[in-house]
Amino acid sequence: MEVIKIKGTDDTPNVILDAESNILEFSGRSLPEDVVTFYAPVIQWIEEYSKSPNPKTEVIFRLEYFNTASSKLLLDILLKFEDILNSGHEVVVQWYFQEDDEDMEEAGEEYSEIVDIPFEMHSY
């Protein structure tokens, strides 16, 4: 499967989607001007990955900030991983947030309540 590596900018997150190395990571800031266009290849990759996922999928989020438009797409992404979990594969979300960043901590907690995926919360 093709590897996606999107180098982050001030407005877009760093994204690594590498099924062979089992690295699926989103980090940095997510406030792209056109959030749907930015995340379209990510959603497409996850849909392709879901046809033959790894036995265990670990999705890492190390986001410092995301805007409201990004939050909807992040939920869409999590729902795709929930589908993978529901198809009988193991999925775990690793949610990282800075120790003093209550907003990012709460965002992780809220997502964990919306989707039926095990979340592991990590402060740093």
MOPAC internal coordinates of N, CA, C and O (Angstrom, degrees):
PM7 1SCF
backbone

  N    0.0000 0     0.00 0     0.00 0    0    0    0
  C    1.4567 1     0.00 0     0.00 0    1    0    0
  C    1.5235 1   109.61 1     0.00 0    2    1    0
  O    1.2310 1   121.30 1   -37.20 1    3    2    1
  N    1.3089 1   115.13 1   142.80 1    3    2    1
  C    1.4619 1   120.58 1  -179.07 1    5    3    2
  C    1.5274 1   111.02 1   -63.90 1    6    5    3
  O    1.2310 1   121.29 1   -39.25 1    7    6    5
  N    1.3284 1   115.14 1   140.75 1    7    6    5
  C    1.4660 1   121.10 1   176.91 1    9    7    6
  C    1.5220 1   108.27 1   -90.66 1   10    9    7
  O    1.2310 1   120.95 1   -44.30 1   11   10    9
  N    1.3284 1   115.79 1   135.70 1   11   10    9
  C    1.4608 1   119.99 1   174.23 1   13   11   10
  C    1.5234 1   107.33 1  -109.30 1   14   13   11
  O    1.2310 1   121.43 1   -54.02 1   15   14   13
  N    1.3320 1   114.86 1   125.98 1   15   14   13
  C    1.4682 1   121.18 1   173.33 1   17   15   14
  C    1.5171 1   107.11 1  -131.67 1   18   17   15
  O    1.2310 1   121.22 1   -67.49 1   19   18   17
  N    1.3183 1   115.27 1   112.51 1   19   18   17
  C    1.4613 1   121.25 1   177.97 1   21   19   18
  C    1.5192 1   106.90 1  -111.33 1   22   21   19
  O    1.2310 1   121.12 1   -62.88 1   23   22   21
  N    1.3297 1   115.46 1   117.12 1   23   22   21
  C    1.4640 1   119.51 1   179.78 1   25   23   22
  C    1.5204 1   108.72 1   -74.64 1   26   25   23
  O    1.2310 1   121.07 1   -51.57 1   27   26   25
  N    1.3170 1   115.57 1   128.43 1   27   26   25
  C    1.4513 1   120.78 1  -178.16 1   29   27   26
  C    1.5235 1   112.85 1   -68.93 1   30   29   27
  O    1.2310 1   121.30 1   -24.72 1   31   30   29
  N    1.3341 1   115.11 1   155.28 1   31   30   29
  C    1.4634 1   123.12 1   174.14 1   33   31   30
  C    1.5296 1   106.94 1  -125.32 1   34   33   31
  O    1.2310 1   120.54 1    10.50 1   35   34   33
  N    1.3146 1   116.56 1  -169.50 1   35   34   33
  C    1.4615 1   119.59 1   176.15 1   37   35   34
  C    1.5321 1   111.59 1   -64.10 1   38   37   35
  O    1.2310 1   120.81 1   153.85 1   39   38   37
  N    1.3483 1   116.06 1   -26.15 1   39   38   37
  C    1.4622 1   120.35 1  -174.96 1   41   39   38
  C    1.5262 1   114.45 1  -112.32 1   42   41   39
  O    1.2310 1   120.24 1   170.36 1   43   42   41
  N    1.3344 1   117.15 1    -9.64 1   43   42   41
  C    1.4573 1   119.03 1  -177.24 1   45   43   42
  C    1.5213 1   110.21 1  -128.34 1   46   45   43
  O    1.2310 1   120.54 1   -32.93 1   47   46   45
  N    1.3258 1   116.57 1   147.07 1   47   46   45
  C    1.4589 1   119.41 1  -177.78 1   49   47   46
  C    1.5229 1   112.59 1   -77.81 1   50   49   47
  O    1.2310 1   121.27 1   -21.20 1   51   50   49
  N    1.3047 1   115.17 1   158.80 1   51   50   49
  C    1.4458 1   122.65 1   168.90 1   53   51   50
  C    1.5319 1   105.66 1   -79.09 1   54   53   51
  O    1.2310 1   120.42 1   -51.73 1   55   54   53
  N    1.3333 1   116.79 1   128.27 1   55   54   53
  C    1.4653 1   120.53 1  -177.98 1   57   55   54
  C    1.5224 1   108.40 1  -127.43 1   58   57   55
  O    1.2310 1   120.74 1   -51.46 1   59   58   57
  N    1.3142 1   116.19 1   128.54 1   59   58   57
  C    1.4651 1   121.96 1   173.52 1   61   59   58
  C    1.5233 1   107.30 1  -125.93 1   62   61   59
  O    1.2310 1   121.19 1   -58.73 1   63   62   61
  N    1.3120 1   115.32 1   121.27 1   63   62   61
  C    1.4614 1   121.29 1   176.08 1   65   63   62
  C    1.5259 1   106.55 1  -126.14 1   66   65   63
  O    1.2310 1   121.06 1   -80.10 1   67   66   65
  N    1.3159 1   115.58 1    99.90 1   67   66   65
  C    1.4620 1   122.01 1  -175.28 1   69   67   66
  C    1.5275 1   108.66 1  -132.55 1   70   69   67
  O    1.2310 1   120.85 1   -83.47 1   71   70   69
  N    1.3207 1   115.97 1    96.53 1   71   70   69
  C    1.4707 1   120.98 1  -175.84 1   73   71   70
  C    1.5188 1   111.48 1   -64.56 1   74   73   71
  O    1.2310 1   120.28 1   139.98 1   75   74   73
  N    1.3334 1   117.07 1   -40.02 1   75   74   73
  C    1.4604 1   120.19 1  -176.20 1   77   75   74
  C    1.5230 1   111.57 1   -63.81 1   78   77   75
  O    1.2310 1   120.27 1   138.76 1   79   78   77
  N    1.3336 1   117.08 1   -41.24 1   79   78   77
  C    1.4689 1   121.19 1   178.59 1   81   79   78
  C    1.5212 1   111.81 1   -87.35 1   82   81   79
  O    1.2310 1   120.61 1   176.40 1   83   82   81
  N    1.3409 1   116.44 1    -3.60 1   83   82   81
  C    1.4586 1   123.14 1  -177.90 1   85   83   82
  C    1.5332 1   111.53 1    57.05 1   86   85   83
  O    1.2310 1   120.96 1  -135.96 1   87   86   85
  N    1.3393 1   115.77 1    44.04 1   87   86   85
  C    1.4661 1   121.30 1   176.25 1   89   87   86
  C    1.5253 1   107.82 1  -116.58 1   90   89   87
  O    1.2310 1   121.09 1   -66.18 1   91   90   89
  N    1.3112 1   115.52 1   113.82 1   91   90   89
  C    1.4601 1   121.69 1   175.36 1   93   91   90
  C    1.5186 1   105.38 1  -128.52 1   94   93   91
  O    1.2310 1   120.71 1   -75.69 1   95   94   93
  N    1.3191 1   116.26 1   104.31 1   95   94   93
  C    1.4619 1   119.45 1  -171.06 1   97   95   94
  C    1.5178 1   111.84 1  -138.77 1   98   97   95
  O    1.2310 1   122.12 1   -39.95 1   99   98   97
  N    1.3383 1   113.54 1   140.05 1   99   98   97
  C    1.4535 1   122.81 1   175.18 1  101   99   98
  C    1.5219 1   106.63 1  -124.24 1  102  101   99
  O    1.2310 1   120.05 1   -54.76 1  103  102  101
  N    1.3327 1   117.52 1   125.24 1  103  102  101
  C    1.4619 1   118.92 1  -178.42 1  105  103  102
  C    1.5239 1   110.36 1  -144.99 1  106  105  103
  O    1.2310 1   121.31 1   -23.78 1  107  106  105
  N    1.3252 1   115.10 1   156.22 1  107  106  105
  C    1.4555 1   121.14 1   177.58 1  109  107  106
  C    1.5156 1   112.48 1    99.93 1  110  109  107
  O    1.2310 1   121.66 1    38.21 1  111  110  109
  N    1.3299 1   114.42 1  -141.79 1  111  110  109
  C    1.4659 1   121.25 1  -176.63 1  113  111  110
  C    1.5204 1   109.59 1  -115.30 1  114  113  111
  O    1.2310 1   120.54 1   -40.13 1  115  114  113
  N    1.3273 1   116.57 1   139.87 1  115  114  113
  C    1.4654 1   120.84 1   179.41 1  117  115  114
  C    1.5228 1   110.47 1  -123.85 1  118  117  115
  O    1.2310 1   121.40 1   -83.02 1  119  118  117
  N    1.3187 1   114.92 1    96.98 1  119  118  117
  C    1.4564 1   120.88 1   172.41 1  121  119  118
  C    1.5295 1   109.06 1  -146.51 1  122  121  119
  O    1.2310 1   120.98 1  -126.13 1  123  122  121
  N    1.3560 1   115.72 1    53.87 1  123  122  121
  C    1.4570 1   118.60 1  -179.36 1  125  123  122
  C    1.5258 1   111.24 1   -64.96 1  126  125  123
  O    1.2310 1   121.46 1   -28.68 1  127  126  125
  N    1.3301 1   114.81 1   151.32 1  127  126  125
  C    1.4597 1   119.82 1  -179.70 1  129  127  126
  C    1.5319 1   110.71 1   -61.05 1  130  129  127
  O    1.2310 1   120.66 1   135.20 1  131  130  129
  N    1.3425 1   116.34 1   -44.80 1  131  130  129
  C    1.4641 1   121.47 1   177.79 1  133  131  130
  C    1.5281 1   107.94 1  -118.48 1  134  133  131
  O    1.2310 1   121.08 1   -90.18 1  135  134  133
  N    1.3213 1   115.54 1    89.82 1  135  134  133
  C    1.4601 1   121.50 1  -172.63 1  137  135  134
  C    1.5321 1   112.04 1   -63.24 1  138  137  135
  O    1.2310 1   119.96 1   143.99 1  139  138  137
  N    1.3250 1   117.68 1   -36.01 1  139  138  137
  C    1.4656 1   120.78 1  -178.29 1  141  139  138
  C    1.5255 1   110.18 1   -66.37 1  142  141  139
  O    1.2310 1   120.31 1   135.13 1  143  142  141
  N    1.3300 1   117.02 1   -44.87 1  143  142  141
  C    1.4632 1   120.95 1   178.85 1  145  143  142
  C    1.5195 1   110.75 1   -64.82 1  146  145  143
  O    1.2310 1   120.40 1   138.34 1  147  146  145
  N    1.3346 1   116.84 1   -41.66 1  147  146  145
  C    1.4638 1   120.04 1  -179.05 1  149  147  146
  C    1.5341 1   111.20 1   -61.58 1  150  149  147
  O    1.2310 1   120.51 1   133.71 1  151  150  149
  N    1.3245 1   116.63 1   -46.29 1  151  150  149
  C    1.4651 1   120.52 1  -174.38 1  153  151  150
  C    1.5374 1   114.14 1   -86.26 1  154  153  151
  O    1.2310 1   119.51 1   171.57 1  155  154  153
  N    1.3391 1   118.54 1    -8.43 1  155  154  153
  C    1.4723 1   120.78 1  -177.92 1  157  155  154
  C    1.5345 1   112.56 1   -55.26 1  158  157  155
  O    1.2310 1   118.59 1   131.73 1  159  158  157
  N    1.3440 1   120.30 1   -48.27 1  159  158  157
  C    1.4699 1   118.14 1   179.31 1  161  159  158
  C    1.5337 1   112.79 1   -66.36 1  162  161  159
  O    1.2310 1   120.19 1   152.74 1  163  162  161
  N    1.3292 1   117.24 1   -27.26 1  163  162  161
  C    1.4666 1   121.66 1   178.44 1  165  163  162
  C    1.5279 1   109.37 1   -68.19 1  166  165  163
  O    1.2310 1   120.97 1   131.80 1  167  166  165
  N    1.3241 1   115.76 1   -48.20 1  167  166  165
  C    1.4700 1   120.81 1   178.51 1  169  167  166
  C    1.5333 1   109.79 1   -60.83 1  170  169  167
  O    1.2310 1   120.68 1   136.22 1  171  170  169
  N    1.3138 1   116.31 1   -43.78 1  171  170  169
  C    1.4672 1   121.07 1  -179.59 1  173  171  170
  C    1.5314 1   110.26 1   -61.98 1  174  173  171
  O    1.2310 1   120.26 1   137.69 1  175  174  173
  N    1.3283 1   117.11 1   -42.31 1  175  174  173
  C    1.4598 1   121.23 1   179.84 1  177  175  174
  C    1.5306 1   109.75 1   -62.57 1  178  177  175
  O    1.2310 1   120.30 1   134.88 1  179  178  177
  N    1.3345 1   117.04 1   -45.12 1  179  178  177
  C    1.4729 1   120.57 1  -178.54 1  181  179  178
  C    1.5348 1   110.34 1   -63.80 1  182  181  179
  O    1.2310 1   120.47 1   141.33 1  183  182  181
  N    1.3404 1   116.70 1   -38.67 1  183  182  181
  C    1.4666 1   119.53 1   178.09 1  185  183  182
  C    1.5287 1   110.26 1   -62.90 1  186  185  183
  O    1.2310 1   120.15 1   139.14 1  187  186  185
  N    1.3259 1   117.32 1   -40.86 1  187  186  185
  C    1.4600 1   121.17 1   177.70 1  189  187  186
  C    1.5330 1   110.10 1   -67.01 1  190  189  187
  O    1.2310 1   120.57 1   136.59 1  191  190  189
  N    1.3381 1   116.51 1   -43.41 1  191  190  189
  C    1.4630 1   122.39 1   179.21 1  193  191  190
  C    1.5247 1   111.12 1   -60.28 1  194  193  191
  O    1.2310 1   120.62 1   143.22 1  195  194  193
  N    1.3214 1   116.42 1   -36.78 1  195  194  193
  C    1.4711 1   120.81 1  -176.17 1  197  195  194
  C    1.5295 1   112.36 1   -64.98 1  198  197  195
  O    1.2310 1   120.21 1   161.50 1  199  198  197
  N    1.3263 1   117.20 1   -18.50 1  199  198  197
  C    1.4648 1   119.96 1   178.76 1  201  199  198
  C    1.5251 1   111.30 1   -71.61 1  202  201  199
  O    1.2310 1   120.62 1   152.81 1  203  202  201
  N    1.3372 1   116.41 1   -27.19 1  203  202  201
  C    1.4635 1   120.82 1   179.74 1  205  203  202
  C    1.5321 1   109.24 1  -151.28 1  206  205  203
  O    1.2310 1   120.63 1  -112.10 1  207  206  205
  N    1.3371 1   116.40 1    67.90 1  207  206  205
  C    1.4671 1   119.09 1  -175.50 1  209  207  206
  C    1.5290 1   112.67 1   -75.15 1  210  209  207
  O    1.2310 1   121.51 1   -18.13 1  211  210  209
  N    1.3187 1   114.72 1   161.87 1  211  210  209
  C    1.4626 1   120.18 1   173.31 1  213  211  210
  C    1.5294 1   108.47 1   -64.28 1  214  213  211
  O    1.2310 1   119.88 1   -22.67 1  215  214  213
  N    1.3405 1   117.84 1   157.33 1  215  214  213
  C    1.4720 1   119.58 1   177.62 1  217  215  214
  C    1.5293 1   112.02 1   -56.68 1  218  217  215
  O    1.2310 1   120.63 1   143.69 1  219  218  217
  N    1.3415 1   116.40 1   -36.31 1  219  218  217
  C    1.4633 1   120.70 1   175.76 1  221  219  218
  C    1.5229 1   108.41 1  -130.26 1  222  221  219
  O    1.2310 1   121.32 1   -52.51 1  223  222  221
  N    1.3092 1   115.08 1   127.49 1  223  222  221
  C    1.4624 1   121.51 1   178.90 1  225  223  222
  C    1.5159 1   108.12 1  -113.29 1  226  225  223
  O    1.2310 1   121.09 1   -55.88 1  227  226  225
  N    1.3178 1   115.51 1   124.12 1  227  226  225
  C    1.4548 1   121.37 1   176.87 1  229  227  226
  C    1.5247 1   107.55 1  -113.70 1  230  229  227
  O    1.2310 1   120.80 1   -59.05 1  231  230  229
  N    1.3141 1   116.08 1   120.95 1  231  230  229
  C    1.4586 1   121.18 1  -178.76 1  233  231  230
  C    1.5274 1   107.80 1  -109.07 1  234  233  231
  O    1.2310 1   120.94 1   -55.99 1  235  234  233
  N    1.3243 1   115.81 1   124.01 1  235  234  233
  C    1.4613 1   120.93 1  -175.35 1  237  235  234
  C    1.5222 1   109.61 1  -107.42 1  238  237  235
  O    1.2310 1   121.04 1   -52.47 1  239  238  237
  N    1.3175 1   115.63 1   127.53 1  239  238  237
  C    1.4657 1   121.99 1   173.95 1  241  239  238
  C    1.5217 1   107.92 1  -116.74 1  242  241  239
  O    1.2310 1   120.85 1   -60.53 1  243  242  241
  N    1.3295 1   115.98 1   119.47 1  243  242  241
  C    1.4676 1   122.71 1   175.30 1  245  243  242
  C    1.5270 1   107.87 1  -125.70 1  246  245  243
  O    1.2310 1   121.16 1  -124.52 1  247  246  245
  N    1.2996 1   115.38 1    55.48 1  247  246  245
  C    1.4641 1   119.49 1  -175.67 1  249  247  246
  C    1.5246 1   110.85 1   -87.18 1  250  249  247
  O    1.2310 1   121.67 1   -42.94 1  251  250  249
  N    1.3178 1   114.41 1   137.06 1  251  250  249
  C    1.4708 1   120.47 1   176.78 1  253  251  250
  C    1.5218 1   110.48 1   -87.90 1  254  253  251
  O    1.2310 1   121.51 1   147.95 1  255  254  253
  N    1.3365 1   114.72 1   -32.05 1  255  254  253
  C    1.4626 1   119.71 1  -177.09 1  257  255  254
  C    1.5237 1   108.38 1  -163.38 1  258  257  255
  O    1.2310 1   120.07 1   -34.97 1  259  258  257
  N    1.3369 1   117.47 1   145.03 1  259  258  257
  C    1.4611 1   121.06 1   167.86 1  261  259  258
  C    1.5150 1   108.40 1  -145.94 1  262  261  259
  O    1.2310 1   121.18 1   -32.51 1  263  262  261
  N    1.3425 1   115.34 1   147.49 1  263  262  261
  C    1.4539 1   120.15 1  -178.99 1  265  263  262
  C    1.5312 1   110.45 1   -87.10 1  266  265  263
  O    1.2310 1   120.73 1    -2.43 1  267  266  265
  N    1.3135 1   116.22 1   177.57 1  267  266  265
  C    1.4588 1   121.67 1  -175.90 1  269  267  266
  C    1.5210 1   111.71 1   -61.89 1  270  269  267
  O    1.2310 1   120.47 1   138.08 1  271  270  269
  N    1.3351 1   116.72 1   -41.92 1  271  270  269
  C    1.4718 1   119.45 1   179.68 1  273  271  270
  C    1.5278 1   110.36 1   -61.96 1  274  273  271
  O    1.2310 1   120.18 1   139.49 1  275  274  273
  N    1.3256 1   117.27 1   -40.51 1  275  274  273
  C    1.4623 1   120.85 1   178.83 1  277  275  274
  C    1.5182 1   111.04 1   -65.87 1  278  277  275
  O    1.2310 1   120.03 1   144.93 1  279  278  277
  N    1.3350 1   117.56 1   -35.07 1  279  278  277
  C    1.4663 1   120.04 1  -176.51 1  281  279  278
  C    1.5253 1   110.87 1   -60.56 1  282  281  279
  O    1.2310 1   119.88 1   144.01 1  283  282  281
  N    1.3283 1   117.84 1   -35.99 1  283  282  281
  C    1.4675 1   121.65 1   178.65 1  285  283  282
  C    1.5271 1   110.08 1   -66.99 1  286  285  283
  O    1.2310 1   120.44 1   137.42 1  287  286  285
  N    1.3364 1   116.77 1   -42.58 1  287  286  285
  C    1.4707 1   119.49 1  -179.57 1  289  287  286
  C    1.5204 1   110.54 1   -70.09 1  290  289  287
  O    1.2310 1   119.99 1   144.33 1  291  290  289
  N    1.3300 1   117.62 1   -35.67 1  291  290  289
  C    1.4687 1   119.92 1   176.52 1  293  291  290
  C    1.5255 1   110.08 1   -62.81 1  294  293  291
  O    1.2310 1   120.42 1   141.74 1  295  294  293
  N    1.3285 1   116.81 1   -38.26 1  295  294  293
  C    1.4634 1   119.80 1   176.35 1  297  295  294
  C    1.5269 1   110.31 1   -64.30 1  298  297  295
  O    1.2310 1   120.43 1   138.18 1  299  298  297
  N    1.3466 1   116.78 1   -41.82 1  299  298  297
  C    1.4696 1   119.89 1   177.17 1  301  299  298
  C    1.5217 1   110.65 1   -58.42 1  302  301  299
  O    1.2310 1   120.70 1   138.01 1  303  302  301
  N    1.3248 1   116.27 1   -41.99 1  303  302  301
  C    1.4662 1   121.54 1   179.05 1  305  303  302
  C    1.5276 1   109.74 1   -62.41 1  306  305  303
  O    1.2310 1   120.64 1   132.65 1  307  306  305
  N    1.3231 1   116.38 1   -47.35 1  307  306  305
  C    1.4683 1   120.10 1   179.94 1  309  307  306
  C    1.5253 1   111.47 1   -62.07 1  310  309  307
  O    1.2310 1   120.29 1   143.09 1  311  310  309
  N    1.3220 1   117.05 1   -36.91 1  311  310  309
  C    1.4696 1   120.01 1   178.79 1  313  311  310
  C    1.5263 1   110.90 1   -65.55 1  314  313  311
  O    1.2310 1   120.18 1   145.74 1  315  314  313
  N    1.3261 1   117.26 1   -34.26 1  315  314  313
  C    1.4747 1   120.53 1   176.06 1  317  315  314
  C    1.5320 1   110.08 1   -64.11 1  318  317  315
  O    1.2310 1   120.96 1   138.89 1  319  318  317
  N    1.3344 1   115.77 1   -41.11 1  319  318  317
  C    1.4644 1   118.93 1   177.87 1  321  319  318
  C    1.5259 1   111.35 1   -69.81 1  322  321  319
  O    1.2310 1   120.26 1   149.09 1  323  322  321
  N    1.3289 1   117.10 1   -30.91 1  323  322  321
  C    1.4628 1   120.16 1   175.01 1  325  323  322
  C    1.5328 1   109.98 1   -63.26 1  326  325  323
  O    1.2310 1   120.44 1   141.46 1  327  326  325
  N    1.3339 1   116.76 1   -38.54 1  327  326  325
  C    1.4639 1   120.31 1   176.81 1  329  327  326
  C    1.5303 1   110.65 1   -60.82 1  330  329  327
  O    1.2310 1   120.53 1   139.84 1  331  330  329
  N    1.3388 1   116.60 1   -40.16 1  331  330  329
  C    1.4668 1   120.88 1   178.39 1  333  331  330
  C    1.5295 1   109.77 1   -63.19 1  334  333  331
  O    1.2310 1   120.77 1   136.95 1  335  334  333
  N    1.3260 1   116.13 1   -43.05 1  335  334  333
  C    1.4670 1   120.94 1   177.56 1  337  335  334
  C    1.5285 1   109.80 1   -60.62 1  338  337  335
  O    1.2310 1   120.78 1   135.31 1  339  338  337
  N    1.3179 1   116.12 1   -44.69 1  339  338  337
  C    1.4650 1   120.57 1  -177.51 1  341  339  338
  C    1.5249 1   112.62 1   -68.83 1  342  341  339
  O    1.2310 1   120.46 1   163.44 1  343  342  341
  N    1.3362 1   116.73 1   -16.56 1  343  342  341
  C    1.4662 1   119.61 1   177.90 1  345  343  342
  C    1.5318 1   111.19 1   -88.40 1  346  345  343
  O    1.2310 1   120.83 1  -172.56 1  347  346  345
  N    1.3509 1   116.03 1     7.44 1  347  346  345
  C    1.4568 1   119.58 1   173.07 1  349  347  346
  C    1.5154 1   116.00 1   101.75 1  350  349  347
  O    1.2310 1   119.90 1  -170.11 1  351  350  349
  N    1.3244 1   117.79 1     9.89 1  351  350  349
  C    1.4588 1   121.68 1   178.60 1  353  351  350
  C    1.5242 1   109.66 1  -106.15 1  354  353  351
  O    1.2310 1   121.02 1   -26.76 1  355  354  353
  N    1.3214 1   115.65 1   153.24 1  355  354  353
  C    1.4606 1   120.21 1  -179.50 1  357  355  354
  C    1.5322 1   109.68 1   -81.66 1  358  357  355
  O    1.2310 1   120.90 1   -47.79 1  359  358  357
  N    1.3226 1   115.89 1   132.21 1  359  358  357
  C    1.4628 1   122.10 1   177.58 1  361  359  358
  C    1.5221 1   107.88 1  -135.10 1  362  361  359
  O    1.2310 1   120.89 1   -46.22 1  363  362  361
  N    1.3290 1   115.91 1   133.78 1  363  362  361
  C    1.4660 1   121.77 1   176.63 1  365  363  362
  C    1.5221 1   107.78 1  -134.48 1  366  365  363
  O    1.2310 1   120.72 1   -42.61 1  367  366  365
  N    1.3291 1   116.22 1   137.39 1  367  366  365
  C    1.4607 1   121.23 1   174.69 1  369  367  366
  C    1.5233 1   107.97 1  -103.52 1  370  369  367
  O    1.2310 1   120.90 1   -52.95 1  371  370  369
  N    1.3204 1   115.88 1   127.05 1  371  370  369
  C    1.4684 1   122.63 1   173.15 1  373  371  370
  C    1.5242 1   106.16 1  -100.85 1  374  373  371
  O    1.2310 1   120.06 1   -68.68 1  375  374  373
  N    1.3306 1   117.49 1   111.32 1  375  374  373
  C    1.4639 1   122.34 1  -176.42 1  377  375  374
  C    1.5310 1   108.74 1  -108.19 1  378  377  375
  O    1.2310 1   120.85 1   -67.33 1  379  378  377
  N    1.3123 1   115.97 1   112.67 1  379  378  377
  C    1.4715 1   121.79 1  -179.09 1  381  379  378
  C    1.5200 1   109.77 1  -103.80 1  382  381  379
  O    1.2310 1   121.17 1   -39.65 1  383  382  381
  N    1.3244 1   115.37 1   140.35 1  383  382  381
  C    1.4649 1   121.05 1   177.26 1  385  383  382
  C    1.5169 1   108.71 1  -148.76 1  386  385  383
  O    1.2310 1   121.00 1   -29.82 1  387  386  385
  N    1.3309 1   115.69 1   150.18 1  387  386  385
  C    1.4616 1   118.90 1   177.40 1  389  387  386
  C    1.5238 1   108.50 1   -67.26 1  390  389  387
  O    1.2310 1   121.46 1   -36.74 1  391  390  389
  N    1.3139 1   114.82 1   143.26 1  391  390  389
  C    1.4618 1   121.66 1  -172.41 1  393  391  390
  C    1.5261 1   113.08 1   -51.81 1  394  393  391
  O    1.2310 1   120.27 1   143.94 1  395  394  393
  N    1.3312 1   117.09 1   -36.06 1  395  394  393
  C    1.4687 1   120.53 1  -176.56 1  397  395  394
  C    1.5340 1   112.72 1   -98.19 1  398  397  395
  O    1.2310 1   119.80 1  -169.39 1  399  398  397
  N    1.3301 1   118.00 1    10.61 1  399  398  397
  C    1.4580 1   121.69 1  -177.85 1  401  399  398
  C    1.5292 1   110.03 1   -99.82 1  402  401  399
  O    1.2310 1   121.14 1   -93.85 1  403  402  401
  N    1.3252 1   115.43 1    86.15 1  403  402  401
  C    1.4622 1   120.48 1  -177.76 1  405  403  402
  C    1.5215 1   112.46 1   -65.12 1  406  405  403
  O    1.2310 1   120.32 1   147.64 1  407  406  405
  N    1.3491 1   116.99 1   -32.36 1  407  406  405
  C    1.4616 1   120.20 1  -179.08 1  409  407  406
  C    1.5248 1   111.42 1   -62.66 1  410  409  407
  O    1.2310 1   120.47 1   134.01 1  411  410  409
  N    1.3360 1   116.70 1   -45.99 1  411  410  409
  C    1.4634 1   119.64 1  -179.30 1  413  411  410
  C    1.5291 1   111.05 1   -70.69 1  414  413  411
  O    1.2310 1   120.51 1   146.00 1  415  414  413
  N    1.3134 1   116.62 1   -34.00 1  415  414  413
  C    1.4658 1   119.82 1   176.16 1  417  415  414
  C    1.5289 1   109.63 1   -63.58 1  418  417  415
  O    1.2310 1   120.72 1   133.02 1  419  418  417
  N    1.3309 1   116.23 1   -46.98 1  419  418  417
  C    1.4682 1   120.72 1  -179.98 1  421  419  418
  C    1.5189 1   111.15 1   -64.71 1  422  421  419
  O    1.2310 1   120.06 1   143.30 1  423  422  421
  N    1.3293 1   117.49 1   -36.70 1  423  422  421
  C    1.4657 1   120.57 1   178.78 1  425  423  422
  C    1.5242 1   109.58 1   -60.76 1  426  425  423
  O    1.2310 1   120.42 1   134.59 1  427  426  425
  N    1.3296 1   116.80 1   -45.41 1  427  426  425
  C    1.4641 1   120.48 1   178.03 1  429  427  426
  C    1.5156 1   111.47 1   -61.06 1  430  429  427
  O    1.2310 1   120.90 1   137.60 1  431  430  429
  N    1.3339 1   115.88 1   -42.40 1  431  430  429
  C    1.4655 1   119.50 1   179.36 1  433  431  430
  C    1.5307 1   111.27 1   -64.26 1  434  433  431
  O    1.2310 1   120.72 1   140.01 1  435  434  433
  N    1.3341 1   116.23 1   -39.99 1  435  434  433
  C    1.4645 1   119.66 1  -179.96 1  437  435  434
  C    1.5214 1   110.96 1   -66.09 1  438  437  435
  O    1.2310 1   120.54 1   135.71 1  439  438  437
  N    1.3337 1   116.57 1   -44.29 1  439  438  437
  C    1.4713 1   118.81 1   177.58 1  441  439  438
  C    1.5256 1   110.67 1   -60.83 1  442  441  439
  O    1.2310 1   120.70 1   140.99 1  443  442  441
  N    1.3333 1   116.27 1   -39.01 1  443  442  441
  C    1.4676 1   119.34 1  -177.90 1  445  443  442
  C    1.5237 1   111.85 1   -65.82 1  446  445  443
  O    1.2310 1   120.51 1   155.66 1  447  446  445
  N    1.3341 1   116.63 1   -24.34 1  447  446  445
  C    1.4629 1   120.79 1   177.39 1  449  447  446
  C    1.5251 1   111.76 1   -82.79 1  450  449  447
  O    1.2310 1   120.59 1   153.21 1  451  450  449
  N    1.3319 1   116.48 1   -26.79 1  451  450  449
  C    1.4687 1   120.65 1  -177.48 1  453  451  450
  C    1.5202 1   111.33 1   -81.58 1  454  453  451
  O    1.2310 1   120.48 1   134.91 1  455  454  453
  N    1.3325 1   116.68 1   -45.09 1  455  454  453
  C    1.4647 1   119.87 1  -177.96 1  457  455  454
  C    1.5200 1   109.81 1  -102.64 1  458  457  455
  O    1.2310 1   121.36 1   -29.52 1  459  458  457
  N    1.3158 1   115.00 1   150.48 1  459  458  457
  C    1.4583 1   120.85 1  -177.62 1  461  459  458
  C    1.5319 1   109.50 1   -95.20 1  462  461  459
  O    1.2310 1   121.56 1  -114.05 1  463  462  461
  N    1.3366 1   114.63 1    65.95 1  463  462  461
  C    1.4676 1   122.35 1   178.10 1  465  463  462
  C    1.5269 1   106.64 1  -129.73 1  466  465  463
  O    1.2310 1   119.65 1   -41.74 1  467  466  465
  N    1.3304 1   118.27 1   138.26 1  467  466  465
  C    1.4649 1   118.92 1   174.70 1  469  467  466
  C    1.5398 1   110.51 1   -62.80 1  470  469  467
  O    1.2310 1   120.79 1   -50.76 1  471  470  469
  N    1.3091 1   116.10 1   129.24 1  471  470  469
  C    1.4709 1   122.87 1   176.34 1  473  471  470
  C    1.5196 1   108.67 1  -110.95 1  474  473  471
  O    1.2310 1   120.60 1   -45.18 1  475  474  473
  N    1.3132 1   116.45 1   134.82 1  475  474  473
  C    1.4484 1   121.60 1   170.47 1  477  475  474
  C    1.5195 1   107.16 1  -113.21 1  478  477  475
  O    1.2310 1   120.96 1   -62.04 1  479  478  477
  N    1.3274 1   115.76 1   117.96 1  479  478  477
  C    1.4608 1   121.76 1  -176.82 1  481  479  478
  C    1.5214 1   109.88 1   -92.59 1  482  481  479
  O    1.2310 1   121.04 1   -45.93 1  483  482  481
  N    1.3290 1   115.62 1   134.07 1  483  482  481
  C    1.4666 1   120.92 1  -178.40 1  485  483  482
  C    1.5200 1   109.59 1  -134.20 1  486  485  483
  O    1.2310 1   120.73 1   -55.46 1  487  486  485
  N    1.3244 1   116.22 1   124.54 1  487  486  485
  C    1.4661 1   118.65 1   173.07 1  489  487  486
  C    1.5266 1   107.53 1  -101.43 1  490  489  487
  O    1.2310 1   121.49 1   -28.18 1  491  490  489
  N    1.3287 1   114.76 1   151.82 1  491  490  489
  C    1.4634 1   119.62 1   179.18 1  493  491  490
  C    1.5039 1   110.17 1  -140.60 1  494  493  491
  O    1.2310 1   120.10 1   180.00 1  495  494  493

